[in-house]
Amino acid sequence: MNTRAEIPADGPAIRTIHLLAFDTSVEADLVEKLRNNAAVRLSIVAEVDAAIVGHVVFSPVELGEGIDTIRGLGLGPIAVLPHLQRHGIGTKLITMALEILKADGCPFVVVLGAPAFYARFGFKPARDFGVRCKWEAAADSFMLLPFDAERMARGAGLARYGAEFDSAA
């Protein structure tokens, strides 16, 4: 398996992966909205035999207010072709992406997802940091991974995603 940054020609394959991995087109549509609005900060694909089999995208999220605003990223959507799920592809995509983001100085990443899965990457319930999301979700499902504890100390409250998520949730 190979991982690499998304290129423009990958769009149709990425859409197909999200359509096959989820019950609705919400996630596939969201990825396209993020891309069309230049809101993608990191997008990585996984390939097997030169075919794209997985994808993860990160987009801006803000915490705090005014001079205390901290700009980090939100993980997701992430998708892997159904017949290849539970083979480590999603784990490799997330691990690679988080290494890149940490090295680039990203102060935090948030995710809304399965606590047992995301905890293995170091994510903790966002409420432990005084952070919440606007969507109704199980308290442990909205998670945060801090890379810069000093910057995170001033950014609590509501996590604000881009407008692309307003119709996706």
Beta strands, then each sheet from edge to edge (+ up, - down):
strand 1: 2-5
strand 2: 42-48
strand 3: 51-63
strand 4: 70-80
strand 5: 108-112
strand 6: 124-125
strand 7: 131-132
strand 8: 142-146
strand 9: 157-158
strand 10: 160-161
sheet 1: 1+ 2- 3+ 4- 5- 8+ 6-
sheet 2: 1+ 2- 3+ 10-
sheet 3: 7+ 9+
end
